[in-house]
Each structure stands twice: as C-alpha cells, then as structure tokens.
Amino acid sequence: MTLDTGAPATGYATSTGAPLDPDVAISNKGRVKAEMERVLRAFGGATRLNMAPALAL
C-alpha cells in the first residue's frame, strides 16, 4: 500500500491500535481480489499515527 506520493503507507493503525504493514504478499493467485479488498478496507478505516511532528512552543 502506498500514499499518493508513492511512498509506503507506514504509520497507520487499526481502531484497536494494531499497526498496519504496507507490504502485502499474496501467494495464491485466486485470492488476489479478496486480499486487496481486505487491505483496502483495513487502510480505509485506519488512523494515521504520525501525521506531523509536534510543534515546540
């Protein structure tokens, strides 16, 4: 999974806080569609943990 910039989509987590891995390996050709749907749903509902660095005041 990549961002619109082409960089890996790192720093995302599920609603339970489990980190999402942007690298997905699909070994069974027959499962490509189902796995892509699963990954897209997971990232679609994910929270970005490292949006921007904190500002020092």
Gaussian input, Z-matrix of N, CA and C with variables (Angstrom, degrees):
# hf/3-21g

backbone

0 1
 N
 C     1     B1
 C     2     B2     1     A1
 N     3     B3     2     A2     1     D1
 C     4     B4     3     A3     2     D2
 C     5     B5     4     A4     3     D3
 N     6     B6     5     A5     4     D4
 C     7     B7     6     A6     5     D5
 C     8     B8     7     A7     6     D6
 N     9     B9     8     A8     7     D7
 C    10    B10     9     A9     8     D8
 C    11    B11    10    A10     9     D9
 N    12    B12    11    A11    10    D10
 C    13    B13    12    A12    11    D11
 C    14    B14    13    A13    12    D12
 N    15    B15    14    A14    13    D13
 C    16    B16    15    A15    14    D14
 C    17    B17    16    A16    15    D15
 N    18    B18    17    A17    16    D16
 C    19    B19    18    A18    17    D17
 C    20    B20    19    A19    18    D18
 N    21    B21    20    A20    19    D19
 C    22    B22    21    A21    20    D20
 C    23    B23    22    A22    21    D21
 N    24    B24    23    A23    22    D22
 C    25    B25    24    A24    23    D23
 C    26    B26    25    A25    24    D24
 N    27    B27    26    A26    25    D25
 C    28    B28    27    A27    26    D26
 C    29    B29    28    A28    27    D27
 N    30    B30    29    A29    28    D28
 C    31    B31    30    A30    29    D29
 C    32    B32    31    A31    30    D30
 N    33    B33    32    A32    31    D31
 C    34    B34    33    A33    32    D32
 C    35    B35    34    A34    33    D33
 N    36    B36    35    A35    34    D34
 C    37    B37    36    A36    35    D35
 C    38    B38    37    A37    36    D36
 N    39    B39    38    A38    37    D37
 C    40    B40    39    A39    38    D38
 C    41    B41    40    A40    39    D39
 N    42    B42    41    A41    40    D40
 C    43    B43    42    A42    41    D41
 C    44    B44    43    A43    42    D42
 N    45    B45    44    A44    43    D43
 C    46    B46    45    A45    44    D44
 C    47    B47    46    A46    45    D45
 N    48    B48    47    A47    46    D46
 C    49    B49    48    A48    47    D47
 C    50    B50    49    A49    48    D48
 N    51    B51    50    A50    49    D49
 C    52    B52    51    A51    50    D50
 C    53    B53    52    A52    51    D51
 N    54    B54    53    A53    52    D52
 C    55    B55    54    A54    53    D53
 C    56    B56    55    A55    54    D54
 N    57    B57    56    A56    55    D55
 C    58    B58    57    A57    56    D56
 C    59    B59    58    A58    57    D57
 N    60    B60    59    A59    58    D58
 C    61    B61    60    A60    59    D59
 C    62    B62    61    A61    60    D60
 N    63    B63    62    A62    61    D61
 C    64    B64    63    A63    62    D62
 C    65    B65    64    A64    63    D63
 N    66    B66    65    A65    64    D64
 C    67    B67    66    A66    65    D65
 C    68    B68    67    A67    66    D66
 N    69    B69    68    A68    67    D67
 C    70    B70    69    A69    68    D68
 C    71    B71    70    A70    69    D69
 N    72    B72    71    A71    70    D70
 C    73    B73    72    A72    71    D71
 C    74    B74    73    A73    72    D72
 N    75    B75    74    A74    73    D73
 C    76    B76    75    A75    74    D74
 C    77    B77    76    A76    75    D75
 N    78    B78    77    A77    76    D76
 C    79    B79    78    A78    77    D77
 C    80    B80    79    A79    78    D78
 N    81    B81    80    A80    79    D79
 C    82    B82    81    A81    80    D80
 C    83    B83    82    A82    81    D81
 N    84    B84    83    A83    82    D82
 C    85    B85    84    A84    83    D83
 C    86    B86    85    A85    84    D84
 N    87    B87    86    A86    85    D85
 C    88    B88    87    A87    86    D86
 C    89    B89    88    A88    87    D87
 N    90    B90    89    A89    88    D88
 C    91    B91    90    A90    89    D89
 C    92    B92    91    A91    90    D90
 N    93    B93    92    A92    91    D91
 C    94    B94    93    A93    92    D92
 C    95    B95    94    A94    93    D93
 N    96    B96    95    A95    94    D94
 C    97    B97    96    A96    95    D95
 C    98    B98    97    A97    96    D96
 N    99    B99    98    A98    97    D97
 C   100   B100    99    A99    98    D98
 C   101   B101   100   A100    99    D99
 N   102   B102   101   A101   100   D100
 C   103   B103   102   A102   101   D101
 C   104   B104   103   A103   102   D102
 N   105   B105   104   A104   103   D103
 C   106   B106   105   A105   104   D104
 C   107   B107   106   A106   105   D105
 N   108   B108   107   A107   106   D106
 C   109   B109   108   A108   107   D107
 C   110   B110   109   A109   108   D108
 N   111   B111   110   A110   109   D109
 C   112   B112   111   A111   110   D110
 C   113   B113   112   A112   111   D111
 N   114   B114   113   A113   112   D112
 C   115   B115   114   A114   113   D113
 C   116   B116   115   A115   114   D114
 N   117   B117   116   A116   115   D115
 C   118   B118   117   A117   116   D116
 C   119   B119   118   A118   117   D117
 N   120   B120   119   A119   118   D118
 C   121   B121   120   A120   119   D119
 C   122   B122   121   A121   120   D120
 N   123   B123   122   A122   121   D121
 C   124   B124   123   A123   122   D122
 C   125   B125   124   A124   123   D123
 N   126   B126   125   A125   124   D124
 C   127   B127   126   A126   125   D125
 C   128   B128   127   A127   126   D126
 N   129   B129   128   A128   127   D127
 C   130   B130   129   A129   128   D128
 C   131   B131   130   A130   129   D129
 N   132   B132   131   A131   130   D130
 C   133   B133   132   A132   131   D131
 C   134   B134   133   A133   132   D132
 N   135   B135   134   A134   133   D133
 C   136   B136   135   A135   134   D134
 C   137   B137   136   A136   135   D135
 N   138   B138   137   A137   136   D136
 C   139   B139   138   A138   137   D137
 C   140   B140   139   A139   138   D138
 N   141   B141   140   A140   139   D139
 C   142   B142   141   A141   140   D140
 C   143   B143   142   A142   141   D141
 N   144   B144   143   A143   142   D142
 C   145   B145   144   A144   143   D143
 C   146   B146   145   A145   144   D144
 N   147   B147   146   A146   145   D145
 C   148   B148   147   A147   146   D146
 C   149   B149   148   A148   147   D147
 N   150   B150   149   A149   148   D148
 C   151   B151   150   A150   149   D149
 C   152   B152   151   A151   150   D150
 N   153   B153   152   A152   151   D151
 C   154   B154   153   A153   152   D152
 C   155   B155   154   A154   153   D153
 N   156   B156   155   A155   154   D154
 C   157   B157   156   A156   155   D155
 C   158   B158   157   A157   156   D156
 N   159   B159   158   A158   157   D157
 C   160   B160   159   A159   158   D158
 C   161   B161   160   A160   159   D159
 N   162   B162   161   A161   160   D160
 C   163   B163   162   A162   161   D161
 C   164   B164   163   A163   162   D162
 N   165   B165   164   A164   163   D163
 C   166   B166   165   A165   164   D164
 C   167   B167   166   A166   165   D165
 N   168   B168   167   A167   166   D166
 C   169   B169   168   A168   167   D167
 C   170   B170   169   A169   168   D168

   B1=1.4307
   B2=1.5201
   B3=1.3376
   B4=1.4564
   B5=1.5212
   B6=1.3221
   B7=1.4524
   B8=1.5283
   B9=1.3252
   B10=1.4624
   B11=1.5211
   B12=1.3211
   B13=1.4621
   B14=1.5264
   B15=1.3360
   B16=1.4556
   B17=1.5241
   B18=1.3208
   B19=1.4678
   B20=1.5294
   B21=1.3453
   B22=1.4699
   B23=1.5271
   B24=1.3156
   B25=1.4686
   B26=1.5227
   B27=1.3161
   B28=1.4635
   B29=1.5184
   B30=1.3254
   B31=1.4531
   B32=1.5188
   B33=1.3154
   B34=1.4642
   B35=1.5196
   B36=1.3388
   B37=1.4671
   B38=1.5205
   B39=1.3186
   B40=1.4604
   B41=1.5244
   B42=1.3179
   B43=1.4609
   B44=1.5276
   B45=1.3205
   B46=1.4641
   B47=1.5227
   B48=1.3343
   B49=1.4547
   B50=1.5087
   B51=1.3170
   B52=1.4621
   B53=1.5284
   B54=1.3258
   B55=1.4669
   B56=1.5273
   B57=1.3283
   B58=1.4609
   B59=1.5260
   B60=1.3087
   B61=1.4559
   B62=1.5297
   B63=1.3495
   B64=1.4584
   B65=1.5257
   B66=1.3334
   B67=1.4619
   B68=1.5181
   B69=1.3201
   B70=1.4569
   B71=1.5267
   B72=1.3201
   B73=1.4587
   B74=1.5214
   B75=1.3164
   B76=1.4641
   B77=1.5214
   B78=1.3257
   B79=1.4576
   B80=1.5237
   B81=1.3165
   B82=1.4592
   B83=1.5270
   B84=1.3169
   B85=1.4609
   B86=1.5279
   B87=1.3044
   B88=1.4548
   B89=1.5205
   B90=1.3339
   B91=1.4671
   B92=1.5268
   B93=1.3232
   B94=1.4588
   B95=1.5260
   B96=1.3205
   B97=1.4643
   B98=1.5324
   B99=1.3145
   B100=1.4675
   B101=1.5249
   B102=1.3204
   B103=1.4676
   B104=1.5182
   B105=1.3222
   B106=1.4602
   B107=1.5215
   B108=1.3208
   B109=1.4673
   B110=1.5260
   B111=1.3195
   B112=1.4603
   B113=1.5252
   B114=1.3299
   B115=1.4597
   B116=1.5321
   B117=1.3208
   B118=1.4618
   B119=1.5224
   B120=1.3355
   B121=1.4755
   B122=1.5280
   B123=1.3246
   B124=1.4669
   B125=1.5245
   B126=1.3343
   B127=1.4530
   B128=1.5266
   B129=1.3202
   B130=1.4617
   B131=1.5124
   B132=1.3244
   B133=1.4569
   B134=1.5155
   B135=1.3308
   B136=1.4647
   B137=1.5249
   B138=1.3155
   B139=1.4545
   B140=1.5184
   B141=1.3199
   B142=1.4666
   B143=1.5164
   B144=1.3171
   B145=1.4608
   B146=1.5261
   B147=1.3013
   B148=1.4691
   B149=1.5261
   B150=1.3092
   B151=1.4625
   B152=1.5237
   B153=1.2953
   B154=1.4592
   B155=1.5276
   B156=1.3101
   B157=1.4697
   B158=1.5228
   B159=1.3119
   B160=1.4686
   B161=1.5259
   B162=1.3260
   B163=1.4571
   B164=1.5211
   B165=1.3027
   B166=1.4696
   B167=1.5144
   B168=1.3226
   B169=1.4654
   B170=1.4993
   A1=106.82
   A2=116.30
   A3=120.50
   A4=110.74
   A5=114.86
   A6=121.61
   A7=108.71
   A8=117.65
   A9=119.67
   A10=111.88
   A11=118.13
   A12=122.27
   A13=112.01
   A14=116.59
   A15=121.41
   A16=113.34
   A17=116.94
   A18=121.11
   A19=109.87
   A20=117.60
   A21=119.95
   A22=111.02
   A23=116.86
   A24=122.32
   A25=109.48
   A26=115.94
   A27=121.47
   A28=109.52
   A29=116.26
   A30=121.27
   A31=114.49
   A32=118.34
   A33=121.62
   A34=109.72
   A35=115.77
   A36=120.74
   A37=110.10
   A38=115.50
   A39=121.37
   A40=109.32
   A41=117.16
   A42=121.13
   A43=112.27
   A44=117.29
   A45=120.68
   A46=112.05
   A47=117.25
   A48=121.63
   A49=114.87
   A50=117.48
   A51=120.38
   A52=109.53
   A53=117.82
   A54=119.96
   A55=111.58
   A56=115.54
   A57=121.37
   A58=108.93
   A59=116.50
   A60=122.22
   A61=108.43
   A62=118.65
   A63=119.53
   A64=113.37
   A65=117.67
   A66=121.55
   A67=109.96
   A68=116.03
   A69=121.49
   A70=108.23
   A71=116.56
   A72=121.79
   A73=108.47
   A74=115.63
   A75=121.10
   A76=106.93
   A77=116.01
   A78=119.81
   A79=113.17
   A80=117.22
   A81=121.04
   A82=108.97
   A83=116.75
   A84=122.39
   A85=112.20
   A86=117.54
   A87=122.09
   A88=113.56
   A89=117.51
   A90=121.89
   A91=113.04
   A92=118.53
   A93=121.01
   A94=111.38
   A95=118.28
   A96=121.30
   A97=111.06
   A98=117.45
   A99=121.09
   A100=111.34
   A101=117.65
   A102=120.91
   A103=111.23
   A104=118.07
   A105=120.74
   A106=110.43
   A107=117.11
   A108=120.37
   A109=110.70
   A110=117.22
   A111=121.94
   A112=110.79
   A113=116.72
   A114=121.46
   A115=110.69
   A116=117.38
   A117=120.38
   A118=111.43
   A119=117.36
   A120=120.42
   A121=110.50
   A122=116.68
   A123=120.74
   A124=110.67
   A125=117.65
   A126=120.25
   A127=111.42
   A128=117.84
   A129=120.72
   A130=112.69
   A131=117.19
   A132=121.69
   A133=113.34
   A134=116.96
   A135=121.11
   A136=111.92
   A137=113.81
   A138=122.66
   A139=108.36
   A140=116.83
   A141=121.24
   A142=108.30
   A143=116.69
   A144=120.78
   A145=113.12
   A146=117.98
   A147=120.34
   A148=110.31
   A149=116.12
   A150=121.25
   A151=112.15
   A152=117.77
   A153=121.92
   A154=108.52
   A155=115.91
   A156=117.39
   A157=110.83
   A158=115.06
   A159=120.37
   A160=109.43
   A161=115.00
   A162=119.88
   A163=109.88
   A164=115.64
   A165=120.25
   A166=108.26
   A167=116.19
   A168=120.40
   A169=111.64
   D1=134.58
   D2=179.50
   D3=-127.03
   D4=161.20
   D5=174.95
   D6=-82.76
   D7=173.84
   D8=179.71
   D9=-65.72
   D10=-16.11
   D11=176.82
   D12=-83.00
   D13=-10.26
   D14=-177.21
   D15=94.47
   D16=-6.94
   D17=178.75
   D18=-77.24
   D19=151.96
   D20=177.40
   D21=-58.92
   D22=142.98
   D23=-179.19
   D24=-83.07
   D25=75.59
   D26=178.95
   D27=-94.87
   D28=158.45
   D29=176.45
   D30=87.58
   D31=15.90
   D32=178.10
   D33=-102.46
   D34=149.61
   D35=-179.83
   D36=-140.50
   D37=154.12
   D38=176.53
   D39=-74.82
   D40=175.58
   D41=179.08
   D42=-64.67
   D43=-19.34
   D44=177.25
   D45=-90.67
   D46=-1.61
   D47=178.93
   D48=92.02
   D49=1.13
   D50=178.69
   D51=-73.38
   D52=128.81
   D53=-179.63
   D54=-67.48
   D55=145.87
   D56=177.46
   D57=-101.17
   D58=131.68
   D59=179.06
   D60=-88.09
   D61=125.12
   D62=-179.65
   D63=-72.61
   D64=-15.89
   D65=178.38
   D66=-90.34
   D67=122.85
   D68=-179.38
   D69=-123.95
   D70=124.69
   D71=177.72
   D72=-108.13
   D73=125.62
   D74=179.12
   D75=-119.09
   D76=112.96
   D77=-175.41
   D78=-94.04
   D79=-18.40
   D80=-177.74
   D81=-106.02
   D82=112.88
   D83=-176.68
   D84=-56.95
   D85=-32.01
   D86=-179.84
   D87=-71.84
   D88=-15.45
   D89=-178.12
   D90=-102.31
   D91=4.81
   D92=-175.78
   D93=-56.63
   D94=-50.19
   D95=-177.43
   D96=-61.73
   D97=-47.25
   D98=-178.83
   D99=-63.38
   D100=-40.93
   D101=179.84
   D102=-68.64
   D103=-40.13
   D104=178.02
   D105=-64.52
   D106=-39.95
   D107=176.59
   D108=-62.09
   D109=-42.55
   D110=179.40
   D111=-61.91
   D112=-46.46
   D113=-178.43
   D114=-65.89
   D115=-43.24
   D116=179.65
   D117=-63.73
   D118=-39.90
   D119=176.47
   D120=-63.80
   D121=-43.42
   D122=-178.72
   D123=-61.94
   D124=-46.95
   D125=-178.72
   D126=-74.70
   D127=-30.06
   D128=177.97
   D129=-64.27
   D130=-32.05
   D131=179.91
   D132=-101.98
   D133=9.75
   D134=-175.54
   D135=-82.44
   D136=164.27
   D137=176.48
   D138=-112.65
   D139=132.50
   D140=177.06
   D141=-81.16
   D142=121.62
   D143=-175.74
   D144=-84.94
   D145=-31.72
   D146=-176.22
   D147=-117.31
   D148=65.22
   D149=-177.85
   D150=-62.26
   D151=-52.58
   D152=-177.61
   D153=-155.44
   D154=153.63
   D155=177.63
   D156=-66.40
   D157=148.87
   D158=179.13
   D159=-68.28
   D160=144.61
   D161=179.14
   D162=-86.99
   D163=132.67
   D164=176.61
   D165=-88.80
   D166=124.40
   D167=179.64
   D168=-105.14

